[in-house]
Amino acid sequence: MSTHSQHTDEQIITVFRGSPPTNAYVWSPFVTKLEARLRFDGVPYKLGGGSPPSAPKGKIPYIEVHHGDAAKDSLGDSGLIIRALVDNGVLRDVNEALTPVQKTRDLAMRSMMEDRVYFYGVREKWHDNYTTMRSNVLGAVPWPLQRAVGWLAYRTVTSGLHGQGTGRLTGEEVLAFQEEVWEAVDALLVDSRQSAVGDGPFWVLGGSEPTEVDATMYGFIVGALVCDAAPVTAKIVKTYPTTVQYAERIHQRYFPDYQGW
């Protein structure tokens, strides 16, 4: 890949989101995480539909980078995509100036959202609100096939949740863990808001610029607010005005072309 300064002339990035391209957020927090990371650095990109079978890692999102010489790179997994784009100079290393302790906090918060909260969301979407989730994910699939594919997806997801551990919890236990996490997130954002300048965005670590955790956090907050298959998570998040304000300010600056929530 070329450097960031050459990007707009020689490269076209297409982000595949698993649904028809529209100026609206999708339900996946990892898609919004990737889009936010690109927009934080002002890197242009196109939207594509795509599907897990076409993805390098078998999941959404993934990207294709088309070079001026017609060569094409395909990359999967939001974290690996961001790392590759940083390594190739397309994105800045926004964590470079952080202290070791700050880097640890950034990583810890990302891990909490991606390796814990994510599975609570998967359970709520695919177990508690299966038909709503199926209709969204497989909306373009004819009904008889949608039912069959949806059932296979349901079995795969629930089996994975059982192996991971979240599927072994009761609904009340999952709710308690969800409330615990979002309370912690809001407490951190309330503290971070003190560093906000005017009505502009404020960032998780309290600095003047976003770090990697902000893309992740934004993705998960937006995912909670727009996903019809996660009403419990949405209700929890909406009880924290500062958390919603954090997302609204980022939305207003970086996603003015997108529908809100």
C-alpha positions in Angstrom: 0.0 0.0 0.0 1.1 3.5 -0.5 1.6 6.2 2.1 -1.2 8.3 3.5 -0.2 11.3 1.4 -0.6 9.2 -1.8 -3.8 7.5 -0.7 -6.4 9.5 -2.4 -4.6 9.5 -5.8 -3.6 5.8 -6.0 -5.8 3.8 -3.7 -9.5 3.3 -3.3 -10.7 1.6 -0.1 -14.0 -0.2 -0.1 -15.5 -1.2 3.2 -17.8 -4.2 3.0 -20.5 -4.0 5.6 -22.7 -7.0 4.9 -25.7 -4.9 3.8 -26.6 -2.6 0.8 -24.6 0.6 0.9 -26.6 3.4 2.4 -25.7 6.5 4.5 -26.8 4.8 7.7 -25.1 2.8 10.5 -25.3 -0.9 10.4 -25.8 -3.1 13.5 -22.2 -4.4 13.7 -20.1 -2.5 16.2 -17.0 -3.6 14.3 -18.1 -2.0 11.1 -18.7 1.3 12.8 -15.4 1.0 14.6 -13.6 0.7 11.3 -15.5 3.5 9.6 -14.9 5.8 12.6 -11.2 5.0 12.5 -11.0 5.9 8.8 -13.0 9.1 9.4 -10.9 10.2 12.4 -8.0 10.4 9.9 -10.0 11.8 7.0 -9.3 8.7 4.8 -12.0 8.4 2.1 -13.6 5.1 1.4 -16.5 3.6 -0.5 -19.2 1.3 0.9 -19.9 -2.2 -0.3 -22.3 -5.0 0.6 -20.4 -8.2 0.7 -21.0 -11.3 2.8 -19.1 -13.5 5.2 -18.4 -16.2 2.6 -16.6 -13.6 0.5 -14.6 -12.2 3.4 -10.9 -13.1 4.0 -11.6 -14.0 7.6 -15.2 -15.2 7.0 -16.8 -12.3 8.8 -17.9 -8.6 8.4 -16.3 -6.1 8.0 -13.6 -6.6 5.4 -12.0 -4.2 3.0 -10.6 -4.2 -0.5 -7.8 -1.8 -1.4 -7.6 -1.1 -5.1 -4.3 0.3 -6.3 -3.6 2.5 -9.3 -2.1 -0.5 -11.2 -5.3 -2.5 -10.7 -3.8 -4.7 -8.0 -6.1 -5.5 -5.2 -5.6 -6.4 -1.5 -8.3 -7.9 0.6 -8.1 -7.6 4.4 -10.4 -9.0 7.1 -11.0 -8.4 10.9 -11.4 -4.8 11.9 -8.4 -4.9 14.3 -6.1 -6.4 11.7 -7.3 -4.0 9.0 -6.5 -1.0 11.2 -3.1 -2.4 12.1 -2.3 -3.0 8.4 -3.4 0.5 7.4 -1.3 2.0 10.2 1.8 -0.1 9.2 1.4 1.1 5.6 1.0 4.8 6.4 -2.6 5.1 5.4 -3.7 5.7 9.0 -1.8 7.5 11.7 -0.6 5.6 14.8 -3.0 7.4 17.1 -1.6 5.6 20.2 2.1 6.3 19.4 2.4 9.3 21.8 0.6 7.5 24.7 2.5 6.5 27.8 2.7 2.8 28.6 0.0 3.1 31.3 -2.3 5.0 28.8 -1.7 2.3 26.2 -2.6 -0.3 28.8 -5.8 1.5 29.6 -6.7 1.9 26.0 -6.2 -1.8 25.4 -8.1 -2.8 28.5 -11.1 -0.8 27.5 -11.0 -2.2 23.9 -10.8 -5.7 25.3 -13.7 -5.2 27.7 -15.9 -4.1 24.8 -14.7 -6.5 22.2 -14.1 -9.6 24.3 -16.9 -9.3 26.8 -19.7 -6.8 25.8 -19.7 -8.2 22.3 -20.8 -11.6 23.4 -23.6 -10.2 25.6 -24.8 -8.4 22.4 -24.6 -11.6 20.3 -26.7 -13.4 22.9 -29.3 -10.7 23.0 -29.5 -10.5 19.2 -29.4 -14.2 18.2 -31.0 -15.8 21.3 -33.4 -13.3 22.8 -34.4 -11.6 19.6 -33.7 -14.2 16.9 -36.5 -13.4 14.4 -35.6 -9.6 14.4 -31.9 -10.4 13.9 -32.6 -12.9 11.2 -34.8 -10.5 9.3 -32.1 -7.9 9.3 -29.1 -10.1 8.5 -30.9 -12.2 5.9 -33.4 -9.7 4.6 -32.2 -10.1 1.0 -32.6 -13.9 1.1 -35.8 -15.5 -0.1 -38.1 -16.6 2.7 -37.7 -20.4 2.6 -33.9 -20.1 2.3 -33.9 -17.4 4.9 -35.5 -19.7 7.4 -33.0 -22.5 6.7 -29.9 -20.3 6.7 -31.2 -18.5 9.8 -31.6 -21.7 11.7 -28.1 -22.8 10.8 -26.7 -19.4 11.9 -28.7 -19.7 15.2 -27.3 -23.1 16.0 -23.7 -22.0 15.1 -24.0 -18.8 17.2 -25.6 -20.5 20.2 -23.0 -23.3 20.2 -20.2 -20.7 20.1 -21.8 -18.8 23.0 -22.0 -21.9 25.1 -18.3 -22.7 24.4 -17.3 -19.1 25.2 -19.3 -19.1 28.4 -22.0 -16.4 27.9 -24.5 -19.0 26.7 -24.2 -20.7 30.1 -25.4 -17.7 32.0 -29.0 -16.8 32.9 -30.7 -13.8 31.5 -30.5 -12.1 34.9 -26.8 -12.8 35.1 -26.1 -11.3 31.7 -28.1 -8.2 32.5 -26.2 -7.7 35.7 -22.9 -7.9 33.8 -24.2 -5.5 31.1 -25.3 -2.9 33.6 -21.9 -3.2 35.4 -19.9 -2.6 32.2 -22.0 0.4 31.0 -22.0 2.0 34.4 -18.2 1.8 34.3 -18.1 3.2 30.7 -20.2 6.1 31.7 -18.2 6.9 34.8 -15.1 7.1 32.6 -16.8 9.3 30.0 -18.1 11.6 32.7 -14.5 12.2 33.8 -13.3 12.5 30.2 -15.9 15.1 29.4 -14.1 17.6 31.6 -11.5 18.0 28.9 -14.0 18.8 26.2 -13.6 22.0 24.3 -16.9 23.7 23.6 -19.4 21.4 22.0 -16.8 19.3 20.3 -16.0 15.6 20.9 -14.4 14.4 24.1 -12.3 11.2 24.2 -12.1 8.2 26.4 -8.6 8.8 27.7 -9.3 12.5 28.1 -6.8 13.8 25.5 -7.3 16.3 22.8 -7.4 13.6 20.0 -9.0 10.2 19.7 -7.1 7.0 20.3 -7.9 3.4 19.2 -10.3 2.9 22.0 -12.5 5.7 20.8 -13.2 4.0 17.5 -14.2 0.8 19.4 -16.3 2.6 22.0 -18.1 4.6 19.4 -18.8 1.4 17.4 -20.4 -0.3 20.5 -22.4 2.7 21.6 -23.8 3.3 18.1 -24.5 -0.4 17.7 -26.5 -0.4 20.9 -28.5 2.7 19.8 -29.4 1.6 16.3 -29.9 -2.2 16.6 -33.6 -3.2 16.9 -32.5 -6.7 18.0 -30.8 -5.3 21.1 -33.5 -3.4 23.0 -32.2 -4.2 26.5 -28.7 -2.8 25.7 -30.3 0.3 24.1 -32.3 0.9 27.2 -29.3 0.6 29.4 -27.1 2.9 27.3 -29.9 5.5 27.1 -29.9 5.8 30.8 -26.5 7.4 30.7 -26.7 10.9 29.1 -23.0 11.4 29.0 -22.5 8.2 27.1 -25.1 9.2 24.5 -23.6 12.7 24.3 -20.2 11.2 23.6 -21.6 9.4 20.6 -23.7 12.4 19.5 -20.7 14.7 19.4 -18.6 12.2 17.4 -21.5 11.7 15.0 -22.0 15.4 14.4 -18.3 16.0 13.6 -17.4 12.8 11.7 -20.6 11.3 10.4 -22.8 14.3 9.4 -23.9 12.4 6.3 -25.3 9.5 8.2 -28.8 9.1 9.8 -28.7 9.3 13.6 -30.6 7.2 16.0 
